C-alpha cells in the first residue's frame, strides 16, 4: 500500500512539473503572438500609407519636388515594410 502511494505521489509530482513547464511555454508563446500582431499592424500601415503616397504622386507630379518625393518615400515605405515582414518571419 505504501509503495502504491509513493508511486502515485511521484506521478503527481511529475505531472505537476509538466504543467508548470507547459504554463511557462504558454506564456512565452503569448508574448510572441503579441509581437507578431504588432508586426502585422505595422506592416499593414506601412504598405497602406506607402501605396497611398505612390498613388497620390501623379497628382503632385507637376509641382516638383513634391511628386518625386511622394513617389520615393512611398516606395521606400512600401518596400521597407515588406522587407521587415520577411526578415521577421
Secondary structure, 3 states (H helix, E strand, C coil): CHHHHHHHHHHHHHHHHHHHHHHHHHHHHHHHHHHHHHHHHHHHHHHHHHHHHHHHHHHHCCCCCHHHHHHHHHHHHHHHHHHHHHHHC
